[in-house]
Amino acid sequence: MTDLEPLSPEEGVTRFLRHREPSVRDSTLQNSRTRLNHFLDWCEEVGIENLNDLSGRDLADFVAWRRGDIAPITLQKQLSTVRAALGFWADIEGVEDGLRERVHAPELPDGAEARDVHLSADRAESILDYLDRYQYASREHVIMALLWRTGMRRGALRALDVGDLHADDHAVELVHRPETDTALKNGTKGERWVYLGPEWFEVVDEYAATNRHDVVDDHGRRPLITSKYGRPTGDTIYKWVGKLTRPCEYGDCPHDRERATCDAVGSDGYPSRCPSSRSPHAVRRGHITAYLNREVSPETISERSDVSLDILYQHYDARTPREKMNVRIQNLP
């Protein structure tokens, strides 16, 4: 580990803003200054005088400290600035390298993320084609198949048990089980059966029979998606999906990066540093958009993906105006 040079929070913020000043607008710089002032207030309150001492646990405490005062989307924006600052401080040996990746914001309410951030249908099909050919019925294949085919949330994917597979119906059942740590976002109202069809159900069934880690979780249940330790956390699934959606996993890099030196690749890399990686929520948004483009009834999508029509149109519909027109054309006399 690199030896760190002492750096006070005040000096760290000053250095970061000075570094950013030539490359951003005045309004952006002022926003960064305002957001980092809250970080300085927290450092003073908890007695952090040297950024060398910052840990992942400290950052979790900071997130909890800010969360009570602001809306979730505002918190996300503030934490993006803190992450950028942590990355800069790591470069100048003021904090431990990789600390920025330990800033975990609470999951946003439906649609709070920008709706143009989504996985396109073409990219989703390319990923699935690659997995079907080279990693058939792997955990990665099943994660991508379930997220793209159903549009379910990350928490719903994590909640699935082996016993929730229904072979006769080629379907999976989503069940609200808060007492054993797998609550659905909308509680019992979010419980539903979701049809996969024979082809995709076969992929999931083959994985469960041959490639799933034979483990139980802390409550004695048999999770469908597993690590060797049991049921994965939501953050772990987030990282798996980020890795899965990097273009270099199944094709060429569109960002002119070399895998050997890219900081989004490898055991020490962070998938979120790839500009083209996508979150589970962005995959869900892409699924809904693709179904709307295929003229699937919004009511059907609403029930299948457990999202109200108002939220669907306001936050999940990432179609361009031209795509919306093309769908309307099909329904005109």
Order of alpha helices (4+ residues) and beta strands (2+ residues): alpha-alpha-alpha-alpha-alpha-alpha-alpha-beta-beta-beta-alpha-alpha-alpha-alpha-alpha
